[in-house]
Amino acid sequence: MAIPRSRHRIPPALTAAAAAGAAVLGLCAPAASADIGYEPGAPGLGDPYFPDLGNGGYDVRHYYLKTAYDPGTDELTGTTTITANATQNLSRFNLDLYGMTVRWVHVNGRDASFDRTGERELEITPPKGLRRSSRFTVTVRYDGVPRPLGGPIIFDLPYGFLPTRDGATVMGEPNGASTWFPANDHPRDKALFTLETTVPQGLKAIGNGHLVRQWTAHGKDTFLWREDRPMATYLVTNSIGRFNVSTTTTRTGVPQLDAVDPEVASDPNALKTPALTTRVTDELTGYLGAYPFTSTGSIVENNFVPPLNLDNALETQTRPTYQSPPVEKGVAHELSHQWFGDSVSVRTWKDTWLNEGYAKWVEWYWAEKHGGQSAQSAFRDAYDNPPPIQEGRPPFWNIVIADPTRDQMFHRAIYFRGAMTLQALRHKIGDDLFIRLTRTWLAEHEYSTGSTEEYEALAGKVSGQNLEAFFKTWLHTPGKPTTW
């Protein structure tokens, strides 16, 4: 979309035809008038770390991802249908798509011309201009072998759509969604998702949200998933493999689905994961407020795909993906991301500490509430003995966590100094005000995004204190703080 929204309201429920992928949801744009000027949408949203990520001129409402994957060849064939609202008079617009071969593009059911520009830009010119505020659909047919991304962002590890020994998994943070489907690939444009995945018979495809239907035809199994709350593109999952699947409901009534790789199904931590997921989902509501989604669960992979982040997991919405059986603090970390990161996402990628700092702090708070080390003691341990840093990375205290640079956005300081900032703030303003601040932050930005500047302003408002010097010390200044 063109500008960030403070709130993304949930559209009415999708029709059955839309969920089944049988109907075109968009409306044809009105005929162009001679006095109307049409202009291209921006090829990026201007994120300071990823200027070309995302696209301007439209706001996606819904993605229908119809894919087929062959683990024998790693070939993925896809047809993605996007329903969007134009936010300007559009002569053309872009989608993000990395590496795949595009066969054809339709806009509102008609052939559209397209071009590949830059590393990941799919530039689409509809047969006629799209009027501002009109709803339209774009359908892209594509295929190929998805190519993972890499580089220093995720510590030189591959990410995106990743092959496994018997299938594939998705680790899309921060910009890996476009390795397997065309998207407005930035958290500022969240949307609803329907995922239809066809795989060789005997494999399973695990997605976000609710399993609506599955069927078998011509020796292949197809799985239809629907996520009914807005989701950022990097949080979409499509884990394919020979999973053991269980379903249950948490004590507070949230439907739960857990999928475990059979090769690790007997691991004690894998056996505990469904019960831990139930417990953590329910108990975090007591700290953070109502669980923001309508399903929960987990995906436990075998540990043969390189880990994405420090905790070997990703908070894929409603169903975190663990690349090895998680311990209790790992489940607390990833499920806390359902609030911090999934419901409330970063406004720009330099705000990553708001996701990872809060998730690390929840680990500490969870231990404190269950008879373990207090969060203040964990703060002191991290302050006195920061975690070791990977060779070649800047020292722990050299990172400015409110603006760490793109290549350091997942540096350990983002996690630990982020959590330390929050614990120091808790100590400064008191428990009651800190919990009120946290819940207010989540409520005001639910299903949308938030920035460091907005968090600082809200903290000052809720606490009634001038926190400018505090945040300058902890978020905006390198070096080890000496006062707080």
GIZI-V756520 format. One record per helix or strand of 3 or more residues. SS is the DSSP state (~ for helix, > for strand). FROM is the first residue (numbers start at 1). LEN is the number of residues. If there is no record, write none. Layout:
ss | from | len
SS | FROM | LEN
SS | FROM | LEN
This chain:
ss | from | len
~ | 16 | 4
> | 58 | 13
> | 75 | 12
> | 93 | 4
> | 101 | 7
> | 113 | 5
> | 121 | 5
> | 135 | 11
~ | 152 | 3
> | 159 | 5
> | 168 | 4
~ | 177 | 3
> | 191 | 10
> | 204 | 3
> | 210 | 8
> | 220 | 12
~ | 233 | 3
> | 239 | 3
> | 243 | 7
> | 255 | 7
~ | 262 | 3
~ | 268 | 21
> | 295 | 6
> | 320 | 3
~ | 328 | 9
> | 344 | 3
~ | 349 | 3
~ | 353 | 17
~ | 375 | 10
~ | 396 | 3
~ | 406 | 3
~ | 412 | 18
~ | 431 | 14
> | 448 | 3
~ | 452 | 12
~ | 468 | 8
